[in-house]
Amino acid sequence: MARFEPRDPNFEERVRESFARQTLMGTIGARLSLVSPGEVEIELPYRKDLSQQHGYLHAGVVTAIVDTACGYSALTLMQAGAEVLTIEYKINFVSPAVGERLIARGRVTRPGRTVTVCAGEVFAASEGGEKLVASMLATMISLRGEPPI
């Protein structure tokens, strides 16, 4: 993986504070497990109430955690005061999301001043190891100033 230098020395604190304000992540029980320049990891324990009719974690939940991991991986490289929004993504589901927990890993593949390209994967983890569940390619945009709401 490429080594990136953050533009904000307080990037980790800023990412963690922003994540704490994301009520969706709190509602589903997701937590940040890694924040480093250009890389973020989010863990989510399996919960039956987040599953679909076959007992697999719902694709919308899988997408939410990997989109969030990609967005925050981009934010780690943005200037102080910047915010991040997803402007595009594509996700491939490659196996059912079932395991003790899910791990979403987002990483920057090409940083930019305004637009950043990221890649992400979601793994189902259990005692037997990790299994790839989904792969995402995402584009993020840096916003300066107040969010548009």
C-alpha positions as CSV (number, residue, x, y, z in Angstrom):
1,M,0.0,0.0,0.0
2,A,1.2,3.5,-0.8
3,R,2.4,5.7,2.1
4,F,0.5,8.9,2.5
5,E,1.3,12.0,4.5
6,P,-1.8,13.6,6.2
7,R,-2.3,17.3,5.6
8,D,-3.8,17.7,9.1
9,P,-1.7,16.5,12.0
10,N,-4.9,16.0,14.0
11,F,-6.5,13.8,11.4
12,E,-7.2,10.9,13.7
13,E,-9.0,12.9,16.3
14,R,-11.0,14.6,13.6
15,V,-12.0,11.3,12.0
16,R,-13.0,9.8,15.4
17,E,-15.0,12.9,16.3
18,S,-16.8,12.8,13.0
19,F,-17.5,9.1,13.3
20,A,-19.0,9.6,16.7
21,R,-21.5,12.0,15.2
22,Q,-22.7,9.4,12.7
23,T,-25.8,8.1,14.3
24,L,-26.2,5.3,11.8
25,M,-22.9,3.8,12.8
26,G,-23.9,4.0,16.5
27,T,-27.4,2.5,15.7
28,I,-25.9,-0.6,14.1
29,G,-23.1,-1.0,16.6
30,A,-20.2,-0.2,14.3
31,R,-16.9,1.0,15.8
32,L,-13.6,2.4,14.4
33,S,-10.8,-0.1,14.9
34,L,-8.1,1.6,12.9
35,V,-7.4,5.1,11.7
36,S,-4.2,5.8,9.9
37,P,-3.2,8.0,6.9
38,G,-5.2,6.8,3.9
39,E,-6.7,3.8,5.7
40,V,-9.6,3.2,8.1
41,E,-11.1,0.0,9.5
42,I,-14.6,-0.4,10.9
43,E,-15.8,-3.5,12.8
44,L,-19.4,-4.6,13.2
45,P,-20.5,-7.5,15.4
46,Y,-23.1,-9.8,13.6
47,R,-26.6,-9.0,14.7
48,K,-29.7,-11.0,13.7
49,D,-31.7,-7.8,13.7
50,L,-29.5,-6.4,10.8
51,S,-29.9,-9.5,8.7
52,Q,-32.0,-10.2,5.6
53,Q,-34.5,-13.1,5.2
54,H,-31.7,-15.8,4.8
55,G,-29.9,-14.7,8.0
56,Y,-27.0,-13.0,6.2
57,L,-26.1,-9.4,7.2
58,H,-28.2,-7.2,4.9
59,A,-26.4,-5.8,1.8
60,G,-27.4,-2.3,2.9
61,V,-25.6,-2.6,6.2
62,V,-22.5,-4.1,4.4
63,T,-22.5,-1.2,2.0
64,A,-22.9,1.3,4.8
65,I,-19.8,0.2,6.7
66,V,-17.5,0.0,3.7
67,D,-18.7,3.3,2.3
68,T,-18.1,4.8,5.6
69,A,-14.6,3.2,5.9
70,C,-13.7,4.6,2.4
71,G,-15.0,8.0,3.2
72,Y,-13.0,8.3,6.4
73,S,-9.9,6.9,4.7
74,A,-10.2,9.9,2.3
75,L,-10.8,12.3,5.2
76,T,-7.5,11.2,6.9
77,L,-5.7,12.9,4.0
78,M,-7.8,16.1,3.7
79,Q,-6.9,19.5,5.1
80,A,-8.1,20.6,8.5
81,G,-11.7,21.8,8.4
82,A,-12.6,19.7,5.3
83,E,-15.6,17.4,5.3
84,V,-16.1,14.4,3.0
85,L,-19.1,13.1,1.0
86,T,-19.4,10.1,-1.3
87,I,-20.1,11.1,-4.9
88,E,-20.0,7.6,-6.5
89,Y,-19.4,3.9,-5.6
90,K,-19.7,0.5,-7.1
91,I,-19.9,-2.6,-4.9
92,N,-19.6,-6.3,-5.7
93,F,-20.9,-8.8,-3.3
94,V,-18.9,-12.0,-3.6
95,S,-20.1,-14.2,-0.7
96,P,-22.8,-14.1,2.0
97,A,-22.1,-11.8,5.0
98,V,-22.2,-14.3,7.8
99,G,-19.7,-14.6,10.6
100,E,-19.1,-13.4,14.2
101,R,-18.3,-9.9,13.0
102,L,-17.7,-7.9,9.8
103,I,-14.6,-5.9,9.1
104,A,-14.7,-3.1,6.5
105,R,-11.3,-1.8,5.4
106,G,-11.2,1.4,3.3
107,R,-8.1,2.8,1.7
108,V,-7.2,5.6,-0.5
109,T,-5.9,4.6,-4.0
110,R,-5.5,8.1,-5.4
111,P,-5.8,11.2,-3.2
112,G,-6.7,14.6,-4.6
113,R,-7.4,18.1,-3.4
114,T,-11.1,17.8,-4.3
115,V,-11.8,14.3,-5.5
116,T,-10.3,11.1,-3.9
117,V,-10.6,7.6,-5.2
118,C,-10.8,4.8,-2.6
119,A,-11.1,1.0,-2.5
120,G,-12.7,-1.0,0.2
121,E,-13.3,-4.6,1.2
122,V,-15.6,-6.2,3.7
123,F,-14.6,-9.5,5.4
124,A,-16.7,-11.8,7.5
125,A,-14.5,-12.9,10.5
126,S,-14.9,-15.9,12.7
127,E,-12.6,-18.3,14.5
128,G,-11.6,-19.8,11.2
129,G,-10.3,-16.5,9.8
130,E,-11.6,-14.0,7.4
131,K,-13.7,-14.4,4.2
132,L,-14.1,-11.7,1.6
133,V,-17.8,-10.6,1.4
134,A,-17.7,-7.5,-0.7
135,S,-15.4,-5.2,-2.7
136,M,-16.1,-1.5,-3.3
137,L,-14.6,1.2,-5.5
138,A,-15.6,4.7,-4.3
139,T,-15.1,8.4,-5.2
140,M,-15.2,11.0,-2.4
141,I,-15.3,14.7,-2.6
142,S,-13.8,17.2,-0.1
143,L,-16.1,19.9,1.1
144,R,-14.7,23.0,2.8
145,G,-16.7,24.8,5.4
146,E,-20.0,23.8,6.8
147,P,-21.8,20.7,5.4
148,P,-24.6,21.7,3.0
149,I,-27.5,21.0,5.4
